[in-house]
Amino acid sequence: MKYMKYMVCASLLVFLGCASKKDIQNDSYAKFVNPFIGTDFTGNTYPGAQVPFGMVQLSPDNGLPGWDRISGYFYPDSTIAGFSHTHLSGTGAGDLYDISFMPVTLPYKKAEAPLGIHSKFTHKAEQAHAGYYQVKLTDYDINVELTATPRCGIQRYTFPEAEAAVFLDLKKAMNWDATVDSHIEVVDSVTIRGYRFSEGWARGQRVYFETRF
């Protein structure tokens, strides 16, 4: 198996259920977090990884526009078209989705825009809990794991034995967000950095990143 880890810079929200006195005493609040709450109907939340007050909301994007997909993810969907580092929950503002990575094996599947490069997935091969998200990309047999620190997103891809690639798409945008300028610079054999400037609900948004493989 091969592993690649991505560290990328770029807010957040957790859902707490009811905790017993014993659980509170044991500081085990995290077990009550269900990141899938609100990802169906018009809840407009996302299930990805984040920490309280962190800069990164690392989460899958279904790759399709629409009111039900404002946060980038809609539970009834069956496609994933990237894992990006900024998302909003429950706002009704279809924006962000900055710095989108998509691992594939070759040949990869590409549909007409806006879906583009994507994979099918099932909820049976998907899980999420506080600070962690995992899914199997069915079309490529790639297992994806996401977690986050206050300022970084970490992605681990477990590939099958195959020719593979990872796409970084700074033009990737959804709903009324649009890239107006972007840049990638190769720093060394394991590091790239750059930026994505966009316009949409967030006016004059500028996100800078550095990624280490």
C-alpha positions in Angstrom: 0.0 0.0 0.0 1.1 3.6 -0.7 0.4 6.6 1.5 0.4 10.3 0.7 -0.2 12.9 3.3 -1.3 16.5 2.5 -0.8 19.4 4.8 -2.8 22.4 3.7 -3.6 25.8 5.3 -7.0 27.3 5.1 -13.6 27.2 10.4 -15.9 25.0 11.9 -18.8 23.5 13.7 -19.5 20.3 15.7 -22.8 18.8 16.8 -23.1 17.6 20.4 -25.8 15.2 21.6 -26.9 14.6 25.2 -24.1 13.4 27.5 -24.5 11.6 30.8 -22.7 12.8 34.0 -20.3 9.9 33.8 -19.4 10.8 30.2 -18.9 14.4 31.1 -16.6 13.4 33.9 -14.6 11.3 31.5 -14.3 14.1 29.0 -15.7 11.9 26.2 -17.8 14.5 24.5 -16.3 13.5 21.1 -18.3 10.2 21.0 -21.5 12.2 20.8 -20.5 14.1 17.7 -22.4 13.0 14.5 -21.0 15.0 11.6 -23.7 13.7 9.3 -26.4 15.6 11.1 -27.9 18.2 8.7 -26.3 16.7 5.5 -29.7 15.7 4.1 -32.7 17.8 3.0 -31.8 21.5 3.4 -29.6 21.3 6.5 -26.6 22.4 4.4 -23.9 21.0 6.6 -20.8 19.0 5.7 -19.3 15.8 7.4 -15.6 16.5 7.1 -12.8 17.0 9.6 -12.2 20.1 11.7 -11.2 21.2 15.2 -12.9 23.9 17.3 -12.1 27.4 16.0 -9.8 25.9 13.3 -8.9 27.5 10.0 -9.6 24.3 8.0 -12.9 22.5 7.2 -11.6 19.5 5.2 -14.5 17.7 3.6 -15.7 15.8 0.5 -17.5 17.6 -2.3 -20.2 15.9 -4.4 -19.3 18.0 -7.4 -22.9 19.1 -8.2 -24.6 22.5 -7.8 -27.9 23.2 -6.2 -29.5 24.6 -3.1 -29.3 21.2 -1.3 -25.5 21.2 -1.9 -24.6 24.6 -0.5 -22.1 23.1 1.9 -20.5 20.9 -0.9 -22.0 17.6 0.4 -25.6 16.2 0.1 -26.3 12.8 1.7 -28.5 11.4 -1.1 -25.7 11.9 -3.7 -23.4 9.1 -4.8 -20.5 11.0 -6.3 -17.3 12.6 -4.9 -15.4 15.1 -7.0 -12.7 16.3 -4.6 -11.8 17.0 -1.0 -11.4 20.7 -0.4 -10.3 22.7 2.7 -12.9 25.4 3.3 -16.6 24.9 3.8 -19.6 26.6 5.5 -22.4 24.8 7.4 -26.0 26.0 7.5 -25.4 29.4 6.0 -27.3 29.2 2.7 -24.3 30.6 1.0 -22.9 28.4 -1.7 -19.2 29.4 -1.6 -15.6 28.4 -0.6 -14.5 24.8 -1.6 -10.9 26.0 -1.8 -7.9 23.9 -2.6 -9.5 20.7 -3.9 -7.6 17.4 -4.2 -8.9 14.3 -6.0 -6.9 11.0 -6.0 -7.5 8.6 -8.9 -6.1 5.5 -10.6 -5.7 5.6 -14.3 -7.7 5.9 -16.5 -9.9 8.2 -14.4 -13.6 9.1 -14.9 -14.5 12.6 -16.1 -18.0 13.9 -16.7 -19.1 17.1 -18.2 -18.8 20.3 -16.1 -19.4 21.0 -13.3 -18.9 17.4 -12.0 -15.6 16.8 -13.9 -13.2 14.2 -12.4 -15.1 12.1 -9.9 -15.8 8.7 -8.3 -18.9 6.9 -7.1 -19.1 6.0 -3.4 -21.5 4.4 -0.9 -22.4 5.2 2.6 -21.6 1.6 3.6 -18.0 2.5 2.9 -18.1 5.9 4.6 -17.7 7.0 8.2 -17.2 10.2 10.2 -16.7 11.2 13.8 -15.2 14.2 15.6 -12.2 15.3 13.7 -12.1 12.4 11.3 -13.7 11.4 7.9 -13.2 8.2 5.8 -14.6 7.0 2.5 -13.8 4.4 -0.2 -13.8 5.8 -3.7 -15.5 2.9 -5.5 -14.4 3.6 -9.0 -10.7 3.6 -8.0 -10.6 1.4 -4.9 -8.9 4.2 -3.1 -9.4 4.6 0.7 -9.5 8.3 1.7 -9.0 9.5 5.3 -9.2 13.1 6.4 -8.3 14.8 9.7 -7.4 18.4 10.7 -5.3 20.4 13.0 -6.0 24.1 13.9 -4.3 25.2 10.7 -3.7 22.1 8.5 -5.7 19.5 6.7 -4.2 16.0 6.5 -5.3 13.5 3.9 -4.2 9.9 3.7 -4.9 8.0 0.5 -4.4 4.2 0.4 -4.1 3.2 -3.3 -4.4 -0.2 -4.9 -1.4 -1.4 -6.9 -2.0 0.7 -10.0 -0.9 3.7 -11.9 -2.3 6.7 -10.0 -2.5 10.4 -9.8 -3.7 13.2 -7.5 -5.4 16.2 -9.1 -5.1 19.6 -7.4 -7.8 21.8 -9.1 -7.6 25.5 -8.1 -10.3 26.3 -10.7 -12.8 24.0 -9.0 -15.8 26.1 -7.9 -19.5 25.5 -7.2 -22.7 27.4 -7.1 -21.9 31.1 -7.2 -18.3 30.8 -6.2 -15.7 31.4 -9.0 -11.9 31.4 -9.2 -10.6 34.7 -10.5 -6.8 34.0 -10.1 -4.7 31.1 -8.9 -1.0 30.0 -8.8 1.0 26.9 -8.0 4.7 26.8 -7.3 6.9 23.7 -7.0 9.1 24.3 -4.0 10.9 20.9 -3.9 10.3 17.2 -4.6 7.6 17.0 -1.9 6.3 20.5 -1.5 4.1 22.8 -3.5 2.5 26.1 -2.6 0.3 28.7 -4.1 -3.0 30.6 -3.8 -6.6 30.7 -4.9 -8.4 34.1 -5.3 -12.2 33.9 -5.7 -15.4 35.9 -5.9 -18.8 34.9 -4.7 -20.7 35.2 -1.5 -17.3 35.9 0.0 -16.0 39.0 -1.8 -12.4 39.3 -2.6 -11.5 36.0 -0.9 -7.8 35.0 -0.9 -6.6 31.6 0.3 -2.9 30.8 0.4 -1.6 27.2 0.9 1.4 25.0 1.2 1.2 21.3 0.7 3.7 18.5 1.5 3.4 15.1 0.0 
